């Protein structure tokens, strides 16, 4: 398989609510039939995730936030295909963080990088997947993924109380 598409993601725990970070995903995969309509799938992908909060104010501290997380991703899935038209599957994927950039109020946060280890390098995710054959070998795919373990523990200012809270962060992605 040749795979290409987009992600829409958020990071649970970071106070930038909503699926507002768009990214690209793409790579290659193999599918091996195992029994009647059942098959196993293994993919190798590049995937952009993160979160985004647009400017909230009209001054230098505009309240904006942008987190860009780039991963090499290896999903493994079992799937069932009904009459070669619709497939449904579930699996687990290992994600290796290859790049991270964080921006607050439009300025890059220099203390956050791969080397500072603010974010865990490995992220194991579970996912559900639905595929529909559109035309011959062209397949439309929708996948929802969620982190099994935290990707970071950070101190954030609670939007309701205004007090700092330490929170675990998790990737939350639609592809």
C-alpha positions as CSV (number, residue, x, y, z in Angstrom):
1,X,0.0,0.0,0.0
2,X,1.0,3.6,-0.6
3,X,-0.6,5.8,2.1
4,X,-1.1,9.6,2.1
5,X,-3.5,11.9,3.9
6,X,-4.0,14.3,6.8
7,X,-4.3,14.3,10.5
8,X,-6.3,16.5,12.8
9,X,-5.2,16.3,16.4
10,X,-5.1,17.7,19.9
11,X,-3.1,17.0,23.0
12,X,-5.3,16.1,26.0
13,X,-4.1,18.0,29.1
14,X,-2.6,21.1,27.5
15,X,-5.5,23.5,27.9
16,X,-5.7,24.1,24.1
17,X,-9.0,22.4,23.6
18,X,-10.3,21.0,20.3
19,X,-9.0,19.2,17.2
20,X,-7.3,22.3,15.7
21,X,-3.9,21.1,14.7
22,X,-3.7,19.8,11.1
23,X,-0.8,17.7,9.9
24,X,0.3,15.3,7.1
25,X,0.6,11.6,7.3
26,X,2.1,9.2,4.7
27,X,4.1,6.1,4.1
28,X,3.9,2.5,3.0
29,X,2.2,-0.6,4.2
30,X,1.7,-4.3,3.6
31,X,-1.5,-6.4,4.1
32,X,-1.3,-10.2,4.5
33,X,-4.5,-12.3,4.4
34,X,-4.6,-14.8,7.2
35,X,-8.1,-16.5,7.1
36,X,-11.1,-15.9,4.8
37,X,-11.9,-12.2,5.1
38,X,-9.3,-11.5,7.9
39,X,-5.9,-9.9,7.3
40,X,-3.0,-8.4,9.2
41,X,-1.5,-5.0,8.2
42,X,1.8,-3.4,9.0
43,X,2.6,0.2,8.0
44,X,5.5,2.6,8.3
45,X,4.3,6.2,8.4
46,X,5.5,9.8,9.0
47,X,2.8,11.6,11.0
48,X,2.5,15.2,12.2
49,X,0.5,15.7,15.4
50,X,0.2,18.3,18.2
51,X,-2.2,21.1,19.2
52,X,-3.0,24.7,18.4
53,X,-4.7,27.6,20.0
54,X,-5.3,30.7,17.9
55,X,-4.5,34.2,19.2
56,X,-6.9,35.2,22.0
57,X,-5.8,38.9,22.5
58,X,-4.6,41.8,20.4
59,X,-1.2,42.4,22.1
60,X,2.2,40.8,22.3
61,X,1.0,38.2,24.8
62,X,-1.8,37.1,22.4
63,X,-2.5,33.8,24.1
64,X,-1.6,31.7,21.1
65,X,-0.1,28.2,21.4
66,X,1.3,25.8,18.8
67,X,2.8,22.4,19.5
68,X,4.2,20.5,16.5
69,X,5.1,16.8,17.1
70,X,6.5,14.8,14.2
71,X,6.6,11.0,14.5
72,X,7.8,7.9,12.7
73,X,4.9,5.6,13.2
74,X,4.6,1.8,12.9
75,X,1.0,0.7,13.1
76,X,0.1,-3.1,13.3
77,X,-3.6,-4.0,12.7
78,X,-6.0,-6.9,12.4
79,X,-8.8,-6.2,10.0
80,X,-12.0,-7.8,8.6
81,X,-13.0,-7.0,5.0
82,X,-16.7,-7.4,3.9
83,X,-17.0,-8.2,0.1
84,X,-13.9,-6.2,-0.7
85,X,-15.8,-3.0,-0.2
86,X,-15.6,-2.1,3.5
87,X,-12.9,-3.0,6.1
88,X,-12.8,-2.5,9.8
89,X,-9.8,-3.0,12.0
90,X,-8.1,-2.3,15.3
91,X,-4.5,-2.2,16.3
92,X,-1.6,-0.8,18.2
93,X,1.1,1.6,16.9
94,X,4.5,2.5,18.1
95,X,5.4,6.1,17.5
96,X,9.0,7.5,17.7
97,X,9.2,11.3,18.2
98,X,11.6,12.7,15.6
99,X,10.9,16.5,15.9
100,X,9.2,18.8,18.4
101,X,8.6,22.5,18.2
102,X,6.5,24.6,20.7
103,X,5.4,28.2,20.4
104,X,3.7,30.4,23.0
105,X,2.4,33.9,22.0
106,X,4.0,33.4,18.6
107,X,7.5,32.8,20.0
108,X,9.4,29.6,19.9
109,X,10.0,27.9,23.3
110,X,13.8,27.2,23.2
111,X,13.7,24.9,26.3
112,X,11.6,22.3,24.4
113,X,13.4,20.0,21.9
114,X,14.2,16.3,21.4
115,X,17.4,16.8,23.4
116,X,15.6,18.3,26.5
117,X,13.4,15.2,26.8
118,X,10.3,17.3,27.8
119,X,8.3,14.8,25.6
120,X,8.7,11.1,25.8
121,X,10.4,9.8,22.6
122,X,8.1,6.7,22.4
123,X,4.3,6.8,22.3
124,X,2.3,3.6,22.1
125,X,-1.2,4.2,20.7
126,X,-4.3,2.1,20.2
127,X,-6.5,2.8,17.2
128,X,-9.7,1.8,15.3
129,X,-9.8,1.9,11.5
130,X,-12.5,1.9,8.8
131,X,-11.8,1.7,5.1
132,X,-14.1,2.0,2.1
133,X,-13.1,1.1,-1.5
134,X,-13.9,4.1,-3.7
135,X,-12.6,2.9,-7.0
136,X,-10.5,-0.1,-7.9
137,X,-7.3,0.3,-5.7
138,X,-8.3,3.7,-4.3
139,X,-9.5,3.4,-0.7
140,X,-10.8,6.1,1.7
141,X,-9.7,5.5,5.3
142,X,-10.6,7.0,8.7
143,X,-8.6,6.2,11.8
144,X,-8.9,7.3,15.4
145,X,-5.8,6.9,17.7
146,X,-5.2,7.6,21.4
147,X,-2.0,7.3,23.5
148,X,-1.9,4.4,25.9
149,X,0.5,6.3,28.2
150,X,1.3,10.0,28.7
151,X,3.6,11.7,26.2
152,X,4.6,14.3,28.8
153,X,3.9,15.7,32.3
154,X,3.8,19.5,32.3
155,X,2.6,22.3,34.5
156,X,-0.2,24.3,32.9
157,X,-2.3,27.2,34.1
158,X,-5.9,25.9,34.7
159,X,-8.3,27.8,32.5
160,X,-11.0,27.9,35.2
161,X,-9.0,28.6,38.4
162,X,-6.0,30.4,37.0
163,X,-3.8,28.2,39.2
164,X,-0.9,26.0,38.0
165,X,-1.6,22.3,37.7
166,X,0.6,19.4,36.8
167,X,-1.0,17.4,34.1
168,X,-0.3,14.3,32.0
169,X,-0.5,14.9,28.2
170,X,-1.8,12.4,25.6
171,X,-2.0,12.4,21.8
172,X,-5.5,12.3,20.4
173,X,-5.7,12.0,16.6
174,X,-8.1,11.5,13.7
175,X,-6.5,10.5,10.4
